[in-house]
Amino acid sequence: MKNSLARYDGEMKPHHHIINLDTNEILDIDPSEIGSFQIPEKIKQFNLDSISINFFVHSKAILSRFEELKASRLKKSNY
């Protein structure tokens, strides 16, 4: 994460995160929203204590503006 700071999570129940790389906002996700998945074979050699899933995302509005600027620059370079 850009400009990483120490963060402390007040949520003590198991949960996952959405981490917005543009705004540094962190949102909690309940494990029931993730669904089930296969545990990789490599993990099975260990005693699994817990699972934490982080989704690193960019804001759609920021990405759309970036794509518009990129398209505009490409259009100008073709002249």
HELIX and SHEET records of a PDB file:
HELIX    1   1 PRO A   31  GLU A   33  5                                   3    
HELIX    2   2 GLU A   41  GLN A   45  5                                   5    
HELIX    3   3 LYS A   60  SER A   77  1                                  18    
SHEET    1   A 3 ILE A  26  ILE A  29  0                                        
SHEET    2   A 3 HIS A  16  ASN A  20 -1                                        
SHEET    3   A 3 ASN A  54  VAL A  57  1                                        
END                                                                             
